[in-house]
Amino acid sequence: MGKQYQVLARKWRPQRFDEVVGQDHVITTLKNAIEQNRLAHAYLFVGPRGVGKTSTARIFAKALNCVKGPTVTPCGTCDNCVEIAEGRSLDVLEIDGASNRGIDEVRELRDTVRYAPSRGRFKIYIIDEVHMLTKEAFNALLKTLEEPPPHVKFFFATTEPHKVLPTILSRCQRFDLRRIPTPAMIQHLRKIAKAEKIQISDAALAAIARGAEGGLRDAESTLDQLIAFCGDRIEETDVLSMFGLAAQDQLTGLVDALIEGDVVRALRVVRDLDEAGKDLQRLLADLLDYWRHLLVLSLGEAAASELDVADSMLETMRRQAQRLDTDTVLRVLDVLSAAENRIRYALSKRLVLEIALIKAIKSRQAVGLDAVIRRLTELKTLGAAPAPASTPVGQPTGRSAPTDAAKPNAEISLEDLWAGAVEHLGKVTPLAKSCLVGTKPLGWSGAILRVGFDPEFADRMEFVMHARNLEVLTAFLRERLRRDVSIKFEPCDELRQAPGTTHESPSAAPSALAAEARPAARGPANTVAAAPVNMDEFRNDPMIKKALEIFKGSIVEVRK
Ligand SMILES: [Zn+2]
């Protein structure tokens, strides 16, 4: 009979502060507190499961009760250290709030807390999942916490700090343990594999880390299972099939397809993974993660140091990020994260994923409307001599507009003036003009022209009040009136008409896609739904037409 197999998580449980993986910020502070003898009565360790909360608490207990302590390097061999490590120290009581909700133990705690420790320096109570304690247990605990005897320390741990009573929280020094960064996790797993004489590829290690999502204990358990299934040689595919994960190079391939706009290739990857029984929801989550990393990389090298990816991936990602700009990455991220919400409840996860990829590719190719306008303006400035100040481009010739801009404003009725402005805007963008049909000038408030609109069409006004359109309108008014003016739109009940009488147009589906086509200046109607936008009007808009010519594009989607 060989030696009994001990699970890795237990065997590799850290025994010294320096062995705690990925929580340097916590360990450093604790060490300082011990060295400077500035110890609090109660500590709260917060963090997701399996990241080292109770392990840290136990090491802390050893540090305080070691015969050589308090010390930042407990010896690990004295009776106190050994008993604590084995969970049988009389001075260190561990209570699991989750398993029995702690009533009896807290009662015992309350009865025994005033007695001096039997052997160690302190009586230490480690309470795991402290938020799970019953109300009674909590209250008993609180009484003790209010006036703890000097020889008593409390180490609490919780995954859900918001459920811990504020009266307890306020008496604790709090430490937040984080998910273990991928490189640190991989390094740790590699060390274990080497010591256990397991042959495991880097890709397999990275896949374990990816599957464990920052939980070290989960990663160690996975390694246990892999050893049980595969013996002493572990490949990436073993890990992938255990988690239902896509291979890293499949993921990379998918991202390449997105970058290159290769819909066929992207869909092929999805098909292959689906047929191989992979978890497509998980695939989308991984893809999102991947793009998040590309986002960080697209921001420059300074941000890259914050990245949580396997070293083996960094070069590839860097190369991919170089082919993208931040705006593009953001647009794709928008599409993917919208899909992540949808895929959870979708009957066909594959369909959701495929649509998301196609949308992402389309959005990736789309040029933001603002970028188009900016480019157009640049071209205009370069190509045409500036128009004389008194003759705005596209000056209206209709009945409403005065032919002589220098005419005093007294001779222009407010209605005519406004109609002229709307006509003028129509020369630039008929779409915006159509949105202004039915508006009415209400009068002046100082230099502000108040314009009423049918409250029914508040959404439309949001569209019109885009800074660009406002600028065209005010420029026209300024020219006519020879003074500085601004425009304020306000809902006007008098203009209300039966719904559906005018402006019926198919409304563009609201979309989580890029935000840059949103109005820069938002009106009072901030909460309105998507502006109905007529695709034909949009397409025939001369400015848009010009833009499409210049960019050799087609309209993918009209967003509000
Ligand atoms: Zn010791």
Boltz pocket constraint, residues with backbone or C-beta under 6 A from the ligand:
constraints:
  - pocket:
      binder: B
      contacts: [[A, 62], [A, 65], [A, 66], [A, 67], [A, 68], [A, 74], [A, 75], [A, 76], [A, 77], [A, 78], [A, 79], [A, 80], [A, 81], [A, 82]]
      max_distance: 6.0
